[in-house]
Structure formats: C-alpha cells, structure tokens
Amino acid sequence: MKVLLINGSPNKNGCTYTALSEIKKTLAEENIEADIFQIGKKAIGGCVACYQCRNKGKCVFEDKVNEFTALAQDYDGFIFGSPVYYSGINGSLMSFMDRVFFSASSQNPHPFKLKPSAAVVSARRAGTTSAVDQINKYFLHQQMPIVTSRYWNMVHGNTPEEVSQDKEGLFTMRTLARNMAWMLKLIDAGKKAGVPLPKADDNPEMTNFIR
C-alpha cells in the first residue's frame, strides 16, 4: 500500500514539507510506503474549460498535472498539503487541483474514486480551517473517504524550524498518518474478504437551477 503526499507549496523544504515529512515518517512505521510530490515553483495555469480531457483522457496542457495523474493510479491514498494564502490554499495548488480532479473524471480506471484522502495546511497564524475546507471539497466530489486526525490538520510556524516546535501540530500529523494507515488496511482486508465496492450509478441525471 502506498500514499502520495502532495506538497502544494512553492518551497520544496518549507513548512508544508515539514508537516508532510512527519506524516511520511509515521506511515513508514506503519509499513505504508509514501512519496512526496512537489508541484514546484513553475506557474501552473488554471482550467480553461476546453473539455479536451474528455477526448484525450488527460489535460490538454502538458505540465505537472498530467505528470501527477499518471502517477496517481499506482497509489492507494492521497494527502494534499498547502500553505495558507489569504485564508485559502495557494493559487498554484488550486489551479493544479482544479485540473487534476476535472481531468481525472475522464480516465478509466478512475485514479481517485474511493481512495482515502486528507488535507494538511500550514500557516503562521490563521486561515487554516477555511483552507482545509477548500481542499476537502475536491475529495467530496470524487467519492474519496476523508481521513481525520484528533484535531484539524494544521501546523503553525513561519519557518520549518518553528513548525518543528509545534508539538501539537506534529502530534496531529502523526495521528493523521496512523489513521490513514488504519483505513488503508481496512480497505485491503475488505477486498480480501470479498466485500464488494458500492454499486455505481454511472448515468446520473444532471440538473441546474432553471430546469
């Protein structure tokens, strides 16, 4: 079993990375493999609603988005991490997630459906809970079970060194990692026991508010 940790910060070894590293270390203790995917500093454009992913099975723009979705099929769980910008996730990660999750719906098999997920954010002071809510909405749309911790998944600090002093925050990261490992093991045990996946309705009736 493997978990992919997404560092949405432009800083490779910053505060968000410090939180994800604590998770990765704890997952290893639970015999769960984990890798960190960096979205990096290069600009990531937003979705332009061209719908070409419906034909191509991937986003029309070749960048970190398609690199990530190609990897995603091989992972059993995902944790997305972001710094807090103005009480939300940073712009690059938002553009990245918009395109990742929109284009993923055209892929078969679906790379994210029913795979456990979690959000992690880092901040100097405030805006953390709204950023967590923002990330979680992507998971809810893709039928991804959300893994919880004993508190909201956040760390505080202005530098990696300060995050390392956030004892409660790091404790929360470790608890999240153990809960992720537990859920993955439960899913694996269910598969081995022959528990079927939920029945899928592949033809939902789409509506809007004027009809």
C-alpha positions as a printed Julia matrix, in Angstrom:
211×3 Matrix{Float64}:
   0.0     0.0     0.0
   1.25    3.45   -0.95
   0.29    7.04   -0.15
   1.19   10.04   -2.28
   1.81   13.27   -0.37
   1.43   16.42   -2.46
   3.47   19.45   -1.43
   1.48   22.35   -2.82
   3.98   24.91   -1.52
   6.41   26.56   -3.95
   9.08   25.97   -1.28
  10.45   22.46   -1.59
  11.64   22.15    2.01
   9.42   24.67    3.78
   6.73   24.48    6.44
   4.29   22.33    4.45
   7.07   19.9     3.6
   7.95   19.65    7.3
   4.38   18.59    8.11
   4.28   16.07    5.25
   7.66   14.65    6.3
   6.26   13.92    9.77
   3.4    12.05    8.11
   5.75   10.14    5.82
   7.91    9.06    8.76
   4.89    7.8    10.7
   3.46    5.96    7.68
   6.77    4.12    7.38
   6.39    2.99   10.99
   3.02    1.54    9.94
   4.63   -0.26    6.97
   2.94    2.05    4.46
   5.07    3.41    1.61
   4.87    7.15    0.95
   6.3     9.55   -1.6
   6.23   13.35   -1.72
   5.22   15.01   -4.99
   6.4    18.61   -5.38
   4.34   20.89   -7.61
   7.3    23.29   -7.61
   7.76   26.94   -8.46
   6.8    26.95  -12.14
   3.5    28.6   -12.97
   0.51   26.25  -13.21
  -2.33   27.64  -15.28
  -5.92   27.14  -14.3
  -8.6    25.12  -16.08
  -9.86   26.86  -19.25
 -12.99   24.67  -19.6
 -11.97   23.4   -23.04
 -13.24   19.89  -22.18
 -10.48   18.33  -24.28
  -9.68   16.0   -21.38
 -12.93   14.21  -22.25
 -11.37   13.17  -25.57
  -7.72   12.85  -24.58
  -8.16   11.17  -21.19
  -5.84   13.79  -19.71
  -5.45   17.56  -19.54
  -4.62   19.27  -22.83
  -1.78   21.18  -21.13
   1.34   19.11  -20.51
   2.75   20.04  -17.13
   2.76   18.81  -13.52
  -0.95   17.98  -13.73
  -0.55   15.13  -16.23
   2.66   14.0   -14.52
   0.71   13.65  -11.28
  -2.4    11.94  -12.67
  -0.19    9.38  -14.43
   1.33    8.51  -11.04
  -1.95    8.56   -9.15
  -3.19    5.23  -10.5
  -0.42    3.46   -8.55
  -1.31    4.93   -5.14
  -3.93    3.9    -2.61
  -4.29    7.16   -0.69
  -3.52   10.86   -1.01
  -2.67   13.76    1.29
  -2.62   17.26   -0.18
  -0.63   19.91    1.68
  -0.71   23.68    1.23
   0.49   26.85    2.87
  -2.28   29.3     3.77
  -2.58   32.32    1.48
  -5.3    34.8     2.49
  -7.23   32.12    4.42
  -7.14   29.69    1.48
  -4.77   27.41   -0.39
  -2.13   28.93   -2.62
  -3.03   29.75   -6.22
  -0.79   27.18   -7.89
  -2.26   24.33   -5.88
  -5.82   25.49   -6.57
  -5.15   25.56  -10.33
  -3.41   22.19  -10.03
  -6.3    20.57   -8.15
  -8.96   22.08  -10.44
  -7.33   20.49  -13.47
  -6.3    17.24  -11.76
  -9.77   16.41  -10.5
 -11.65   17.63  -13.57
  -9.48   15.68  -16.0
  -9.44   12.6   -13.74
 -13.16   12.02  -14.3
 -12.38   11.15  -17.93
  -9.91    8.4   -17.01
 -10.68    4.7   -16.71
  -9.99    3.38  -14.17
 -10.63    6.48  -12.12
  -7.39    7.35  -10.28
  -9.06    8.74   -7.13
 -12.53    7.23   -6.64
 -12.99    5.64   -3.19
  -9.34    6.17   -2.24
  -8.74    7.7     1.24
  -7.62   11.31    1.3
  -6.73   14.13    3.64
  -5.8    17.81    3.66
  -2.89   19.37    5.56
  -2.17   23.09    5.81
   0.49   25.28    7.39
   0.16   28.87    8.5
   1.9    31.48   10.56
  -1.29   32.22   12.49
  -4.8    31.99   10.97
  -6.86   30.9     7.95
  -6.13   27.22    8.38
  -9.63   25.77    8.78
 -11.01   27.51    5.69
  -8.05   26.2     3.67
  -8.71   22.65    4.91
 -12.38   23.01    3.93
 -11.35   24.16    0.46
  -9.19   21.09   -0.17
 -11.77   18.7     1.28
 -14.37   19.77   -1.27
 -12.33   18.15   -4.05
 -12.39   14.84   -2.18
 -16.13   15.02   -1.55
 -16.74   15.47   -5.27
 -14.64   12.42   -6.17
 -16.14    9.96   -3.63
 -12.91    9.88   -1.64
 -13.22    8.93    2.06
 -11.72   11.71    4.15
  -9.26   10.6     6.84
  -9.39   12.52   10.09
  -6.97   13.21   12.92
  -7.66   14.23   16.53
  -7.74   17.92   15.55
  -7.87   19.96   12.37
  -4.91   19.03   10.17
  -2.69   22.07   10.59
   0.74   23.14   11.74
   1.87   26.61   12.71
   5.14   28.4    12.17
   6.84   30.94    9.96
   9.81   28.66    9.22
  10.4    24.88    9.18
  12.26   25.27   12.46
   9.21   26.89   14.06
   6.94   24.15   12.7
   9.24   21.62   14.33
   8.46   23.32   17.66
   4.69   22.97   17.11
   4.35   19.84   19.22
   0.57   19.64   18.98
   0.65   20.2    15.22
   3.17   17.41   14.67
   1.18   15.14   17.0
  -1.84   15.83   14.79
   0.2    14.86   11.71
   1.27   11.58   13.31
  -2.3    10.76   14.3
  -3.45   11.5    10.76
  -0.79    9.16    9.37
  -1.83    6.33   11.69
  -5.49    6.83   10.83
  -4.63    6.77    7.12
  -2.7     3.52    7.6
  -5.6     2.03    9.55
  -8.13    2.9     6.84
  -5.92    1.52    4.07
  -5.52   -1.73    5.98
  -9.28   -1.95    6.5
  -9.92   -1.45    2.79
  -7.33   -4.08    1.94
  -8.88   -6.51    4.4
 -12.32   -5.84    2.92
 -11.08   -6.59   -0.59
  -9.51   -9.85    0.59
 -12.75  -10.79    2.34
 -14.75  -10.18   -0.84
 -16.61   -7.07    0.3
 -17.95   -5.5    -2.94
 -17.47   -1.87   -3.86
 -20.55    0.39   -3.64
 -22.93   -0.02   -6.55
 -22.18    2.69   -9.09
 -24.82    4.72  -10.9
 -22.94    5.79  -14.0
 -25.78    7.8   -15.52
 -26.83   10.47  -13.03
 -29.39   12.99  -14.23
 -27.61   16.33  -14.33
 -29.68   19.4   -13.47
 -29.25   23.07  -12.79
 -31.4    25.63  -11.05
 -33.51   26.74  -14.04
 -34.86   23.34  -15.13
